[in-house]
Amino acid sequence: MGDLLRVILDAIQYIWPFRLVREWERANFYVCGRYWREVGPGVYPVVPWFMDVHAASVAPGIVSTHRQDITLADGTMLSFSASAWAQVTSMNLAVNRVDDYTQTVREIVEAVLADKFAAVDVERLATDKRARLLSDCRRWIQDECAPFGIEVSKLRLTSFVTRLRAHRLLIDQVQDYGTW
């Protein structure tokens, strides 16, 4: 009986002629499947099957990377993970220009950090010189995220271990596709 009630409520919600966009959300308004404009909080009338409003949160959120193990320029190992504050600045770009903007930001942060850390002089990874490197990395990440309507405001290392000895076992990494 509960499943039948859920189906009925979902059908009513689908054909309901209004869509609600909450205070912490922005939405894309679509007419006949095409992007029309971005809208803010409020109630918007829609004609079922011809119009739709797709809402998503634009509140800042943390994007965390998985642990990464890379080889530095001097041949030593580095293991690190990071977190970054990210926020959607353009719903149109975030939803219509990339498949999953949350996962995309995570992948960009991981790729840029791994690429830059592997190429940089090992002296620059020292504790007292790392702040400038992180500032540069945040700027590079922001440059890559900007075309998708995402702003990255802060970047921090949550784990950073140098000169590791690697003992490799067969491990299957788990992908986390959570939301912000």
C-alpha positions as CSV (number, residue, x, y, z in Angstrom):
1,M,0.0,0.0,0.0
2,G,2.9,2.4,0.8
3,D,4.4,1.9,-2.7
4,L,1.1,2.7,-4.4
5,L,0.7,5.9,-2.3
6,R,4.3,6.9,-3.3
7,V,3.6,6.4,-7.0
8,I,0.4,8.5,-6.7
9,L,2.2,11.3,-4.9
10,D,5.1,11.2,-7.4
11,A,2.6,11.4,-10.3
12,I,0.9,14.4,-8.7
13,Q,4.2,16.1,-8.1
14,Y,5.2,15.5,-11.7
15,I,2.1,17.1,-13.2
16,W,1.8,19.8,-10.5
17,P,2.0,23.2,-12.3
18,F,4.4,24.9,-9.9
19,R,8.1,24.3,-9.0
20,L,9.7,25.5,-5.8
21,V,13.3,26.8,-5.7
22,R,14.5,27.2,-2.1
23,E,16.7,30.0,-0.6
24,W,20.0,28.0,-0.9
25,E,19.2,26.9,-4.5
26,R,19.3,28.3,-8.0
27,A,17.6,26.7,-10.9
28,N,17.6,26.3,-14.7
29,F,14.3,27.0,-16.4
30,Y,13.8,24.8,-19.5
31,V,11.2,25.2,-22.2
32,C,10.6,22.3,-24.5
33,G,13.8,20.7,-23.2
34,R,16.0,23.8,-24.0
35,Y,17.7,26.0,-21.5
36,W,15.8,29.3,-21.2
37,R,17.2,31.1,-18.2
38,E,18.6,30.8,-14.6
39,V,16.2,31.6,-11.8
40,G,16.6,32.3,-8.1
41,P,14.5,31.3,-5.1
42,G,10.7,31.4,-5.6
43,V,7.8,29.5,-7.0
44,Y,7.6,29.1,-10.8
45,P,4.7,28.1,-12.9
46,V,5.3,25.3,-15.4
47,V,3.3,23.6,-18.1
48,P,3.8,19.8,-17.5
49,W,5.7,18.0,-20.2
50,F,6.7,21.3,-21.9
51,M,8.5,23.2,-19.1
52,D,10.6,22.2,-16.2
53,V,12.7,23.8,-13.5
54,H,15.9,21.9,-12.4
55,A,17.1,23.2,-9.0
56,A,20.4,22.5,-7.2
57,S,22.2,23.9,-4.2
58,V,24.6,26.8,-4.7
59,A,25.7,26.8,-1.0
60,P,29.5,26.3,-0.6
61,G,30.6,22.8,0.1
62,I,33.7,20.8,0.8
63,V,35.1,18.6,-1.9
64,S,37.6,16.0,-0.6
65,T,40.0,14.0,-2.6
66,H,41.1,10.4,-2.1
67,R,44.6,9.6,-0.9
68,Q,47.0,9.8,-3.7
69,D,50.5,8.3,-4.0
70,I,52.8,10.0,-6.5
71,T,56.5,9.9,-7.3
72,L,58.3,13.2,-7.0
73,A,60.9,14.7,-9.2
74,D,63.7,13.3,-7.0
75,G,62.3,9.8,-7.1
76,T,60.8,9.7,-3.6
77,M,57.1,8.9,-2.9
78,L,54.6,11.4,-1.6
79,S,51.2,10.5,-0.2
80,F,48.6,13.2,0.2
81,S,44.9,14.1,0.3
82,A,43.2,17.5,0.1
83,S,40.0,19.3,0.6
84,A,38.7,22.4,-1.2
85,W,35.7,24.7,-0.7
86,A,33.7,24.9,-3.9
87,Q,30.6,26.7,-4.9
88,V,28.4,26.8,-8.0
89,T,28.4,30.3,-9.5
90,S,26.5,29.5,-12.7
91,M,23.8,26.9,-12.7
92,N,23.7,26.9,-16.5
93,L,27.4,26.0,-16.9
94,A,27.4,23.6,-14.0
95,V,24.4,21.6,-15.2
96,N,24.5,22.0,-18.9
97,R,28.3,22.0,-19.7
98,V,29.5,19.0,-17.6
99,D,27.9,15.7,-16.7
100,D,28.4,15.7,-12.9
101,Y,29.9,18.9,-11.6
102,T,30.6,17.5,-8.1
103,Q,32.6,14.6,-9.4
104,T,34.3,16.8,-12.0
105,V,35.6,19.2,-9.4
106,R,36.9,16.4,-7.3
107,E,38.7,14.9,-10.3
108,I,40.2,18.3,-11.3
109,V,41.5,18.9,-7.7
110,E,43.1,15.4,-7.7
111,A,44.6,15.8,-11.2
112,V,46.0,19.3,-10.7
113,L,47.6,18.5,-7.3
114,A,49.1,15.3,-8.5
115,D,50.5,16.9,-11.7
116,K,51.9,20.0,-9.9
117,F,53.3,18.2,-6.9
118,A,55.1,15.6,-9.2
119,A,56.6,18.4,-11.3
120,V,57.6,20.9,-8.6
121,D,61.0,21.1,-7.0
122,V,61.0,19.0,-3.8
123,E,62.3,22.0,-1.8
124,R,59.1,23.8,-2.5
125,L,57.2,21.0,-0.7
126,A,58.8,21.9,2.6
127,T,56.4,23.0,5.3
128,D,57.5,26.6,5.3
129,K,57.3,27.0,1.5
130,R,54.1,25.0,0.9
131,A,51.6,27.9,1.5
132,R,52.7,29.6,-1.7
133,L,52.5,26.4,-3.7
134,L,48.9,25.7,-2.4
135,S,47.9,29.2,-3.4
136,D,49.2,28.6,-6.9
137,C,47.5,25.2,-7.0
138,R,44.2,26.8,-5.9
139,R,44.5,29.3,-8.8
140,W,45.2,26.6,-11.3
141,I,42.3,24.6,-10.0
142,Q,40.0,27.6,-10.2
143,D,41.2,28.3,-13.8
144,E,40.1,24.7,-14.8
145,C,36.8,24.8,-12.9
146,A,35.7,28.3,-14.2
147,P,34.4,27.0,-17.5
148,F,32.0,24.8,-15.6
149,G,30.6,27.6,-13.4
150,I,32.4,26.4,-10.2
151,E,34.5,28.6,-7.9
152,V,37.1,27.1,-5.7
153,S,37.9,29.4,-2.8
154,K,40.1,27.5,-0.4
155,L,42.4,24.5,-0.7
156,R,44.0,22.6,2.2
157,L,46.0,19.4,2.5
158,T,44.4,17.0,4.9
159,S,47.2,14.5,4.7
160,F,50.8,15.0,3.5
161,V,53.5,12.3,4.0
162,T,56.8,12.5,2.2
163,R,59.6,9.9,1.7
164,L,57.2,6.9,1.9
165,R,58.3,3.3,1.3
166,A,55.9,1.8,-1.1
167,H,54.7,-1.8,-0.5
168,R,52.1,-2.4,-3.2
169,L,49.3,-4.9,-2.7
170,L,46.4,-5.6,-5.0
171,I,43.8,-3.0,-3.9
172,D,40.6,-1.9,-5.6
173,Q,40.0,1.8,-4.9
174,V,36.4,2.7,-3.9
175,Q,35.0,5.7,-5.8
176,D,32.9,8.1,-3.7
177,Y,30.2,9.8,-5.7
178,G,28.5,11.6,-2.9
179,T,27.2,15.2,-3.1
180,W,28.4,18.3,-1.4
